[in-house]
């Protein structure tokens, strides 16, 4: 899922519309980095995310699923810059929708 948000930024008398991109990633995206079939494209995805300062939304569900992931996947997730990861809490509404 890709969500594009925008805001108006002002510098002096100049005004700009700034696009801020956020992408929700599930567990398979992190593991896909090491997948034979998807690894190349997933690595390009993360390179672009880092280069473009795109925010990755990571939920409690992803955190729970990652606890069983191989060590090299956990090391990769931990290696991502903190500035691109935004944690989102699992709300009661989300739990209700999942049931």
N, C-alpha and C positions, 0 to 999 in steps of 0.2 A: 504494500500500500504506500503510495506517495502522496503526501499532503504538501501543497505549496501555500505558504502564508506570505503576507506582504505587509509592509508598513511604509510610512512616509518618514524619511529622514531629512533633516534640514541642517545645512551648513551655511551660516550667515543668511543671505537672502536666497540661496539656491535650495531647491527642494528636489528630492529624489524619491522614486518608488524603488524600494529594496525588496527583492524576493528572498525569502528564507525557506529553504527546503528541509523537510523532515521526512524520514523514511522509517516505517516500522519494520524491524527485521525479526524473523523467528529463528529458532534454533538451527534449522537446516541451512540457513544462509551462512552462519559461522562455520559449521561443519563442511559446507560445500566448498570451502577454500581448499580442502585437501582431497576432494572427490576427483576421480579420474575423468569423469564425463564433464563436470561443471567447474572444476578447479580453475582453469584458465580465465573464464568469464567472471567468476566470483572474485578472484584476485584483482582483476581489472576494476570491478565494482568498488572494492574497498580502496584501491588506489585513487579512484575518482572521488569517492566520499571524502577521503582525507585531504586531497588537493583542493576540493571545492568547499571545505568546511560544512558539509552537509551533516545535519544532526541525525543520528540513529536512535530511534526509540526502542528501548529494551525493557520488557515487562518482567514482573515477578514470575510469570509462567516460564519465560525463557531462562531466567536465573535458575528456577527449579529443575528444568530439563537439562541445563548445562552441568548440573552436579554429577550426572552420570556420563558425561562426555569424556573422551580420551584426554590425557594430559596435554597433548600437543594442541588440541582445540582450545582448551582453557588458557594455555600460554598465549595463543594467538589473540583471544578475546582480551586478555590482560595487557597485551602489547598495543592495543588501539589507544590513540590519544584520548584522554578524559574529556577533552573539549568537544568531541564529536558524539559522545554517548550521553543520552538523556534517559534516566530511569523513570518508568511510569509504574505507579502502584496499581495493583489489582483491586478495583473497587467492588463493592457489593453488587452494583448494577451489572458489571462485567461478569461476575460469577453467576448471577441470575441468568443472564443471556446465554452463558455457556452450558447451562443445564437444560 
